[in-house]
Amino acid sequence: MVDGVIQAFRKKTGLNAEYWRAAAMSVMNRAMTEYRAGNPLYDVVLNNSDPLVIMANDGMLAKYDSPTAKNILRIRSMRASVRSRGTASSESSITKV
């Protein structure tokens, strides 16, 4: 699966990507070692919450505002607004043709 994602990313952007998977502490230790040496080779780190908290406290993580997440929040806000105005129906129906 990862190979397919990397190939699609490469095709869309022209950039190469590498994927490395290991235990949570190994991922954190590798990232912290690279960061502290002044040569972080990663762009994205996916890990469990505790190692990510440690990395954040060390100043290793940057804020990222996802355009997709903003859109999801906008849609949820719109739905909540419709519900609060009482225009949303409490009845549902499904029609099968």
KOLSENU-246256 format. One line per field, with one value per atom (N, C-alpha, C, CB): residue number from 1; atom name; x, y, z. Coordinates in pm, whole numbers. Glycine has a CB too. Example, Ala and Ser with C-alpha at 12.3 -4.5 7.8 and 13.67 -1.06 7.14 Angstrom:
BEGIN
resi <- 1:1:1:1:2:2:2:2
name <- N:CA:C:CB:N:CA:C:CB
X <- 1319:1230:1320:1131:1285:1367:1290:1408
Y <- -569:-450:-330:-447:-225:-106:3:-60
Z <- 780:780:780:905:708:714:787:572
***
This chain:
BEGIN
resi <- 1:1:1:1:2:2:2:2:3:3:3:3:4:4:4:4:5:5:5:5:6:6:6:6:7:7:7:7:8:8:8:8:9:9:9:9:10:10:10:10:11:11:11:11:12:12:12:12:13:13:13:13:14:14:14:14:15:15:15:15:16:16:16:16:17:17:17:17:18:18:18:18:19:19:19:19:20:20:20:20:21:21:21:21:22:22:22:22:23:23:23:23:24:24:24:24:25:25:25:25:26:26:26:26:27:27:27:27:28:28:28:28:29:29:29:29:30:30:30:30:31:31:31:31:32:32:32:32:33:33:33:33:34:34:34:34:35:35:35:35:36:36:36:36:37:37:37:37:38:38:38:38:39:39:39:39:40:40:40:40:41:41:41:41:42:42:42:42:43:43:43:43:44:44:44:44:45:45:45:45:46:46:46:46:47:47:47:47:48:48:48:48:49:49:49:49:50:50:50:50:51:51:51:51:52:52:52:52:53:53:53:53:54:54:54:54:55:55:55:55:56:56:56:56:57:57:57:57:58:58:58:58:59:59:59:59:60:60:60:60:61:61:61:61:62:62:62:62:63:63:63:63:64:64:64:64:65:65:65:65:66:66:66:66:67:67:67:67:68:68:68:68:69:69:69:69:70:70:70:70:71:71:71:71:72:72:72:72:73:73:73:73:74:74:74:74:75:75:75:75:76:76:76:76:77:77:77:77:78:78:78:78:79:79:79:79:80:80:80:80:81:81:81:81:82:82:82:82:83:83:83:83:84:84:84:84:85:85:85:85:86:86:86:86:87:87:87:87:88:88:88:88:89:89:89:89:90:90:90:90:91:91:91:91:92:92:92:92:93:93:93:93:94:94:94:94:95:95:95:95:96:96:96:96:97:97:97:97
name <- N:CA:C:CB:N:CA:C:CB:N:CA:C:CB:N:CA:C:CB:N:CA:C:CB:N:CA:C:CB:N:CA:C:CB:N:CA:C:CB:N:CA:C:CB:N:CA:C:CB:N:CA:C:CB:N:CA:C:CB:N:CA:C:CB:N:CA:C:CB:N:CA:C:CB:N:CA:C:CB:N:CA:C:CB:N:CA:C:CB:N:CA:C:CB:N:CA:C:CB:N:CA:C:CB:N:CA:C:CB:N:CA:C:CB:N:CA:C:CB:N:CA:C:CB:N:CA:C:CB:N:CA:C:CB:N:CA:C:CB:N:CA:C:CB:N:CA:C:CB:N:CA:C:CB:N:CA:C:CB:N:CA:C:CB:N:CA:C:CB:N:CA:C:CB:N:CA:C:CB:N:CA:C:CB:N:CA:C:CB:N:CA:C:CB:N:CA:C:CB:N:CA:C:CB:N:CA:C:CB:N:CA:C:CB:N:CA:C:CB:N:CA:C:CB:N:CA:C:CB:N:CA:C:CB:N:CA:C:CB:N:CA:C:CB:N:CA:C:CB:N:CA:C:CB:N:CA:C:CB:N:CA:C:CB:N:CA:C:CB:N:CA:C:CB:N:CA:C:CB:N:CA:C:CB:N:CA:C:CB:N:CA:C:CB:N:CA:C:CB:N:CA:C:CB:N:CA:C:CB:N:CA:C:CB:N:CA:C:CB:N:CA:C:CB:N:CA:C:CB:N:CA:C:CB:N:CA:C:CB:N:CA:C:CB:N:CA:C:CB:N:CA:C:CB:N:CA:C:CB:N:CA:C:CB:N:CA:C:CB:N:CA:C:CB:N:CA:C:CB:N:CA:C:CB:N:CA:C:CB:N:CA:C:CB:N:CA:C:CB:N:CA:C:CB:N:CA:C:CB:N:CA:C:CB:N:CA:C:CB:N:CA:C:CB:N:CA:C:CB:N:CA:C:CB:N:CA:C:CB:N:CA:C:CB:N:CA:C:CB:N:CA:C:CB:N:CA:C:CB:N:CA:C:CB:N:CA:C:CB:N:CA:C:CB:N:CA:C:CB:N:CA:C:CB
X <- 81:0:86:-92:189:275:342:382:384:448:354:494:227:130:112:-3:109:96:219:78:336:460:463:582:423:420:323:382:206:108:161:-26:227:286:394:345:480:588:532:679:426:365:303:257:239:171:268:71:374:462:599:481:642:777:881:810:837:928:932:886:1047:1059:1025:1201:983:954:1009:802:1050:1097:1011:1247:990:908:990:777:991:1063:971:1194:959:869:946:753:917:981:895:1128:940:871:868:939:768:746:871:634:938:1057:1172:1102:1183:1288:1264:1294:1138:1106:1139:955:1097:1125:1276:1058:1349:1493:1564:1552:1524:1587:1558:1536:1433:1397:1467:1245:1473:1539:1689:1513:1749:1893:1922:1944:1843:1860:1837:1764:1733:1698:1808:1565:1853:1956:2090:1973:2115:2238:2228:2270:2109:2089:2064:2208:2027:2007:1884:2132:1766:1648:1618:1526:1609:1584:1437:1666:1352:1210:1129:1161:1017:918:793:882:763:644:683:530:636:657:521:753:491:367:405:283:350:390:275:518:293:196:198:226:100:88:202:-42:247:352:483:377:534:656:634:702:516:490:488:357:438:440:585:361:667:809:874:882:847:905:854:873:727:672:736:519:754:818:963:813:1025:1162:1167:1230:1050:1044:1061:1148:1038:1064:948:1100:830:713:667:599:624:571:421:635:354:210:177:149:74:28:-123:68:-170:-314:-357:-349:-425:-469:-588:-505:-578:-693:-813:-655:-787:-896:-965:-844:-888:-945:-1028:-836:-980:-1056:-1191:-977:-1193:-1317:-1413:-1288:-1360:-1444:-1503:-1362:-1422:-1473:-1578:-1358:-1560:-1658:-1790:-1605:-1785:-1907:-1978:-1873:-1902:-1963:-2029:-1858:-1963:-2018:-2149:-1917:-2151:-2273:-2386:-2246:-2357:-2459:-2513:-2402:-2423:-2465:-2552:-2343:-2518:-2596:-2737:-2527:-2747:-2878:-2960:-2862:-2898:-2970:-3018:-2880:-2934:-2970:-3084:-2849:-3101:-3211:-3340:-3174:-3331:-3449:-3498:-3557:-3413:-3456:-3426:-3390:-3349:-3319:-3436:-3186:-3474:-3586:-3540:-3647:-3627:-3595:-3637:-3661:-3705:-3749:-3653:-3893:-3635:-3550:-3625:-3418:-3591:-3650:-3549:-3778:-3569:-3484:-3577:-3389:-3548:-3627:-3538:-3691:-3582:-3505:-3582:-3479:-3516:-3582:-3539:-3552
Y <- -118:0:126:-1:129:246:272:228:167:185:254:49:217:279:427:208:462:602:681:613:624:691:710:611:609:622:731:488:736:840:978:814:989:1116:1160:1103:1067:1096:1141:973:1072:1106:1246:1001:1279:1408:1524:1405:1501:1611:1610:1609:1495:1483:1465:1604:1457:1440:1295:1530:1254:1119:1120:1062:1009:994:862:1004:860:738:713:746:587:548:457:478:486:403:373:472:247:205:128:119:160:90:109:143:57:74:223:-8:262:403:469:415:405:466:475:386:379:383:499:250:520:632:764:628:778:900:921:896:818:831:871:700:813:848:994:756:1033:1172:1270:1190:1240:1330:1339:1285:1228:1229:1316:1085:1300:1381:1529:1335:1559:1697:1763:1702:1694:1750:1766:1663:1685:1697:1810:1564:1872:1981:1934:2071:1807:1751:1659:1674:1716:1629:1586:1701:1457:1403:1372:1279:1405:1374:1500:1308:1480:1586:1556:1601:1428:1386:1273:1341:1281:1173:1132:1217:1006:951:860:875:888:811:809:870:738:738:873:624:898:1030:1065:1040:973:1006:1048:887:973:1020:1154:915:1175:1303:1419:1298:1396:1500:1533:1454:1433:1454:1535:1319:1498:1569:1713:1495:1734:1869:1953:1865:1897:1969:2005:1887:1929:1955:2056:1823:2102:2201:2144:2304:2014:1948:1953:1806:1986:1979:2119:1904:2130:2256:2246:2293:2357:2360:2341:2492:2265:2243:2261:2102:2355:2376:2307:2529:2196:2116:2182:1975:2206:2260:2166:2286:2037:1940:1948:1797:1958:1968:2095:1965:2205:2330:2313:2445:2243:2220:2134:2152:2033:1948:2030:1829:2115:2200:2296:2277:2349:2441:2370:2500:2248:2171:2139:2039:2099:2070:2195:2017:2309:2434:2468:2548:2446:2473:2382:2452:2255:2160:2201:2017:2242:2284:2408:2311:2497:2619:2586:2713:2493:2452:2389:2353:2304:2239:2341:2135:2440:2537:2628:2620:2646:2728:2648:2786:2518:2434:2403:2499:2420:2392:2250:2488:2181:2042:1954:1995:1864:1776:1666:1715:1630:1520:1387:1540:1393:1272:1240:1287:1112:1068:966:1009:957:853:806:902:685:626:573:513:608:557:472:671:352:262:244:126:273:264:139:387
Z <- 0:0:0:118:82:90:-45:199:-113:-243:-341:-300:-339:-427:-396:-416:-268:-227:-272:-73:-253:-293:-444:-247:-520:-666:-711:-731:-649:-684:-647:-613:-532:-490:-589:-348:-628:-722:-857:-740:-903:-1031:-1026:-1069:-916:-904:-883:-790:-803:-765:-832:-618:-881:-934:-825:-1017:-701:-587:-543:-470:-490:-438:-289:-462:-237:-95:-47:-67:78:141:264:178:295:409:497:363:626:721:837:770:872:979:1083:923:1210:1321:1446:1345:1557:1684:1720:1797:1798:1832:1887:1933:1981:2041:1941:2164:1851:1749:1652:1672:1614:1525:1595:1484:1721:1795:1810:1933:1848:1868:1739:1920:1627:1499:1465:1386:1478:1445:1537:1455:1666:1761:1736:1904:1702:1672:1550:1647:1444:1323:1355:1212:1430:1463:1545:1538:1647:1735:1666:1858:1563:1485:1382:1414:1374:1278:1137:1279:1122:990:987:946:1013:1008:865:1069:844:710:688:689:781:773:744:903:681:662:743:513:759:833:926:736:1050:1146:1198:1264:1187:1241:1356:1132:1473:1590:1689:1655:1799:1908:1977:2008:2061:2122:2217:2197:2301:2397:2330:2487:2233:2166:2094:2065:2038:1972:2071:1896:2192:2295:2331:2422:2347:2377:2266:2397:2141:2026:2020:1895:2049:2048:2157:2067:2276:2386:2354:2513:2265:2222:2107:2179:2064:1957:1817:1979:1803:1676:1577:1701:1623:1537:1496:1607:1374:1323:1310:1187:1322:1306:1158:1362:1132:995:993:942:914:897:770:893:786:672:603:718:472:399:406:253:406:414:550:390:656:789:803:896:746:751:683:685:572:499:582:364:649:733:847:790:909:1017:966:1083:845:787:764:653:713:688:820:612:922:1052:1109:1151:1094:1143:1071:1126:940:862:908:711:931:978:1114:984:1203:1337:1328:1426:1237:1219:1170:1119:1078:1026:1138:907:1217:1328:1430:1395:1461:1565:1520:1604:1390:1338:1327:1202:1349:1345:1207:1420:1107:971:929:875:1008:974:1018:1040:935:966:1060:837:1152:1241:1181:1375:1066:997:884:944:858:750:667:802:543:461:358:393:316:213:106:270:-16:-126:-211:-208:-237:-322:-451:-252:-561:-692:-763:-779
***
